[in-house]
């Protein structure tokens, strides 16, 4: 009887078909083949452990200071002893503010690095710099520091606790010896900034800006008894929101301040009209308005104009009065050919995409201005 399936056959004894050596077109060797990895990720070994690439980091600094337990918010250098550095910040979430004074002069070291020496010593971790003094007593973070001018006779520390503390060397002839607290004052809830005046006629004078918008100008007399060593020269209450930055003119006669509500005021604290603003511009003037506020200010070395920086990368250049010129409130004093451009918006720049937090002018004869932005860029402009 014939099979119903013509293709049916007994496969039980069949063997796989094999090719002969002479039938192969190409031979591929497996010498360079990598072993199959049973892990899901290429970075895992057979046991499932992650293979981590190792980096060796070296501290190439000349010296370092590492006493802080938390964030550092400010730093200042002594005007005549550049190696004398003050730093301020936080000592932790549940601790008060803390600061340190130290000499940054690096220790003696070989002229050539260890790799050039015939018998290089084993690399060891370098010891950090020791503090000369601890700036304590603040109940909240120290976020502003400044040495007075011209000689750095006093160090000022301002904190988010609103306290202003004045430090002086225990031996004025040896400023690298420990410093001690001379006096303190608390007139505001929070201090945002401190700037020393370079005025030769008014040494050891400085200004501070507060979270309530107020601006205070003080003079320190380091030779007076502690109770009489700090004198208020002027107070200004024109800003209605936190005063974010302040800057003196090169001769220390003029002070410019800005705030979160977008206002600019320029004062002459030592003049006969010290209580009257030389320039006052606010966001009420649409030409000057910066949505989000102003956060930086700098006066040109020539004293001819002031630059303010704010949200969205905005920079405004505003004219300042000449000596003896009348005050201006957001308008030009005199037409073309007039004696002053006080209060005139000379330029409106917007080259950066985020808030301009820092402004600085190069020393004469250069007219370059640099602007630091939250977008990570540093912009430049020429006057």
C-alpha positions in Angstrom: 0.0 0.0 0.0 1.4 3.3 -0.9 1.9 6.1 1.6 -0.8 8.8 1.8 1.9 11.5 2.1 4.3 11.2 -0.7 6.9 13.2 1.2 6.7 11.2 4.4 9.8 9.4 5.3 11.6 8.1 8.4 13.8 10.8 9.8 14.8 9.1 13.0 18.2 8.1 11.7 18.9 11.2 9.7 22.0 13.3 10.4 22.6 17.0 9.9 24.0 18.0 6.6 27.7 19.0 6.7 29.7 21.1 4.3 33.1 20.0 3.3 36.2 22.2 3.7 36.4 22.7 0.0 32.9 24.1 -0.1 33.5 27.0 2.3 33.8 30.4 0.7 35.6 32.2 3.6 36.9 31.3 7.0 36.5 33.8 9.9 38.5 33.2 13.0 37.2 34.1 16.5 40.5 35.2 18.1 39.3 38.8 18.6 35.8 37.9 19.6 34.7 39.2 23.0 33.1 36.8 25.4 29.4 37.1 25.5 28.2 39.3 28.4 25.3 38.0 30.3 24.7 41.5 31.9 22.2 43.9 30.5 24.6 46.9 30.5 28.0 46.9 28.7 29.5 48.4 31.9 28.7 45.4 34.0 30.9 42.4 34.5 29.8 38.7 34.7 28.8 39.1 38.4 26.6 42.1 37.5 29.0 44.6 39.2 29.3 48.1 37.5 32.7 48.7 36.0 33.7 52.3 37.1 36.3 54.3 35.4 38.8 55.7 37.9 40.0 59.3 37.9 43.0 60.6 39.9 42.5 64.2 41.0 45.4 66.4 42.0 45.3 69.7 43.9 47.4 72.0 41.8 46.8 75.2 43.8 49.6 77.0 45.6 47.7 76.9 48.9 44.2 76.1 50.1 41.9 76.9 53.1 39.3 74.3 54.1 38.0 75.2 57.5 34.4 75.8 56.4 31.8 73.2 57.1 29.2 74.6 54.7 28.8 77.2 52.0 31.1 80.2 51.4 29.2 83.4 50.3 31.8 86.2 50.2 35.5 86.9 50.1 37.6 90.1 50.4 41.3 90.9 50.1 43.2 93.5 52.2 43.9 96.6 50.1 47.6 96.8 51.1 48.4 93.2 52.0 46.9 91.2 49.2 47.7 87.8 50.9 45.5 88.7 53.8 42.1 87.2 52.9 38.7 87.3 54.7 36.0 84.8 53.8 32.4 84.5 55.1 29.6 82.0 54.9 27.6 79.5 56.8 28.6 76.9 59.5 25.6 74.7 58.7 21.8 74.6 58.5 21.4 74.7 62.2 24.4 76.9 63.0 25.1 80.6 62.7 27.3 82.5 60.2 31.0 82.1 60.3 34.0 83.7 58.7 37.8 83.4 58.8 40.8 85.6 58.3 43.9 84.0 56.9 47.3 84.6 55.3 47.2 83.0 51.8 51.0 83.1 51.3 51.9 79.6 50.2 54.5 77.6 52.1 58.0 77.2 50.6 58.1 74.4 48.0 60.7 73.0 45.5 61.3 75.1 42.4 60.5 72.1 40.2 57.6 69.7 40.5 58.2 66.2 42.0 58.2 64.6 38.5 61.4 66.5 37.7 63.3 65.5 40.8 65.9 62.7 40.8 64.2 61.1 43.9 60.7 62.4 44.1 59.1 62.0 47.5 55.9 60.1 47.9 52.9 62.4 47.1 51.1 63.4 50.4 48.1 65.6 51.0 49.1 69.2 51.6 48.1 70.8 54.9 45.5 73.5 54.6 46.2 77.1 55.7 45.5 77.9 59.3 43.1 80.8 60.2 44.5 83.9 61.8 41.1 84.8 63.3 37.6 83.5 63.4 34.8 85.9 62.5 32.1 84.7 64.9 29.0 86.1 66.6 26.7 86.2 63.6 23.5 84.2 64.1 22.9 83.8 60.4 25.2 83.5 57.3 27.8 86.1 56.6 27.2 87.3 53.1 29.1 90.5 52.8 32.7 91.5 53.7 34.8 94.6 53.1 38.1 96.1 54.3 38.0 99.8 54.8 40.0 102.1 52.6 42.7 103.3 52.0 44.7 101.1 54.4 42.5 98.3 55.5 42.4 99.5 59.1 39.1 97.6 59.8 37.3 94.6 58.4 33.5 94.8 58.1 31.2 91.7 58.2 27.5 91.8 57.4 25.1 89.0 57.8 21.6 87.8 57.1 21.0 88.4 60.8 21.2 92.1 60.1 24.3 92.5 62.2 27.3 94.7 61.2 30.5 93.7 63.0 33.7 95.6 62.9 37.0 93.8 63.3 40.5 95.4 63.8 44.0 94.0 64.3 45.0 93.4 67.9 48.3 95.0 67.0 47.8 97.6 64.1 51.6 97.4 63.4 51.2 93.6 62.8 48.1 93.0 60.7 48.9 89.3 60.2 48.4 88.8 64.0 44.9 88.0 65.3 42.1 90.4 64.8 39.5 91.2 67.4 35.9 92.6 67.5 35.9 96.4 67.9 32.1 97.1 67.8 28.8 96.0 66.2 25.5 97.4 65.2 22.1 95.9 64.1 19.9 98.4 62.4 18.3 96.2 59.8 16.9 92.7 59.4 19.3 91.5 56.7 22.4 93.1 55.1 22.8 92.4 51.4 26.1 94.2 50.5 29.0 96.2 51.9 31.2 98.6 49.9 34.1 100.7 51.2 34.4 104.2 50.0 37.8 105.2 48.3 37.4 108.8 49.4 40.7 110.2 50.5 38.9 112.9 52.5 36.7 110.4 54.3 38.8 107.4 55.2 37.3 104.2 56.7 33.9 105.1 55.3 31.6 102.5 53.8 28.0 101.9 52.7 25.7 98.9 53.2 22.4 98.0 51.6 19.6 96.1 53.4 16.7 93.8 52.6 14.2 96.5 53.6 15.6 98.8 50.9 17.5 101.1 53.2 21.1 102.3 52.6 23.4 103.2 55.4 26.7 105.1 55.2 29.1 104.8 58.2 32.6 105.9 59.2 34.8 103.9 61.6 37.2 105.5 64.0 39.6 102.7 65.0 41.2 105.0 67.6 38.0 105.8 69.5 36.5 103.9 72.3 34.3 101.0 71.1 31.1 102.8 72.0 32.0 105.8 69.8 33.9 104.1 67.0 31.0 103.7 64.6 29.3 106.8 63.3 26.3 107.0 60.9 27.0 109.6 58.1 23.8 109.2 56.1 20.8 107.0 55.8 18.6 106.7 52.7 15.1 105.1 52.4 14.2 105.7 48.8 14.1 102.0 47.7 10.9 100.2 48.5 12.2 96.6 48.0 15.5 95.0 48.9 18.6 97.1 47.9 20.6 94.6 45.9 23.8 96.4 45.1 25.8 99.6 45.6 29.0 101.2 44.1 31.1 104.2 44.8 32.7 106.5 42.2 36.5 106.3 41.8 37.0 109.4 44.1 34.5 108.1 46.7 32.3 111.2 46.5 29.2 109.6 44.8 27.3 106.4 45.8 24.9 104.6 43.4 22.4 102.0 44.6 19.8 99.7 42.9 17.0 97.5 44.0 14.7 94.7 43.2 11.9 97.0 42.1 14.2 98.3 39.4 15.1 101.7 40.8 18.4 103.6 40.7 19.4 106.3 43.0 22.7 108.2 43.0 23.8 110.1 46.1 26.6 112.5 47.3 26.8 111.6 51.0 29.4 114.2 51.9 28.0 117.2 50.0 25.8 120.0 51.2 22.9 118.3 49.4 23.6 114.8 50.8 20.0 114.0 51.4 18.9 114.8 47.8 19.4 112.2 45.1 21.6 113.4 42.2 19.8 110.9 39.9 16.6 109.0 40.6 15.2 106.6 38.0 12.4 104.0 38.7 10.4 101.5 36.7 7.7 104.1 36.4 9.8 105.4 33.5 9.1 102.8 30.7 12.4 103.6 29.1 14.2 102.5 32.3 12.0 99.7 33.5 13.5 96.2 33.8 11.0 93.5 34.6 12.4 91.4 37.4 14.6 94.2 38.9 18.2 95.3 39.1 21.0 93.4 40.7 24.3 95.1 39.9 25.8 98.6 39.5 29.1 100.1 38.6 30.3 103.7 38.1 32.7 104.4 35.2 36.2 105.5 36.4 35.6 108.9 34.7 32.5 109.4 36.8 30.6 110.4 33.6 28.0 107.6 33.7 26.8 104.6 35.7 25.9 101.1 34.5 23.1 99.0 36.0 22.4 95.3 35.3 19.3 93.3 35.9 16.9 90.5 34.9 16.8 89.2 31.4 20.3 90.4 30.6 19.3 94.0 30.7 22.0 96.7 31.1 21.3 100.4 31.2 23.9 103.2 30.9 22.8 106.4 32.7 24.6 109.7 32.6 25.8 111.3 35.9 26.0 115.0 36.7 29.2 117.0 36.5 30.5 118.5 39.7 28.1 121.3 40.7 25.4 120.4 38.2 21.8 120.2 39.5 20.1 116.9 40.4 18.1 115.0 37.8 15.0 112.9 38.2 14.8 110.7 35.1 15.2 113.6 32.5 17.9 115.4 30.8 19.3 118.6 32.3 19.8 121.0 29.4 19.3 120.1 25.8 21.9 119.3 23.2 25.0 121.2 24.3 23.7 121.5 27.8 26.0 121.3 30.8 24.9 117.9 32.0 23.4 114.5 31.0 22.5 113.5 34.5 19.7 111.0 34.5 19.8 110.5 30.7 19.6 106.9 29.5 22.6 106.8 27.2 22.4 103.2 26.2 20.2 100.1 26.5 22.1 96.8 26.1 20.8 93.3 26.1 23.5 90.9 24.9 23.0 88.2 27.6 20.0 85.9 28.2 19.8 85.9 32.0 20.2 88.2 35.0 23.3 90.4 35.0 24.7 89.9 38.6 28.1 91.6 38.3 29.5 94.7 36.5 33.0 96.0 36.5 35.0 98.7 34.5 38.6 98.2 33.5 41.2 100.7 34.8 41.8 103.8 32.6 42.8 104.4 29.9 40.7 101.4 28.9 36.9 102.0 28.6 35.9 98.4 28.6 33.0 97.2 30.9 32.5 93.5 31.7 29.2 92.0 32.7 28.7 88.6 34.4 25.4 86.8 33.9 23.6 83.9 35.4 23.6 82.4 31.9 27.3 81.7 32.5 28.6 84.3 30.1 30.8 87.3 30.5 29.9 90.1 28.2 32.0 93.1 27.2 31.2 96.6 26.0 33.3 99.7 25.3 32.3 103.2 26.3 
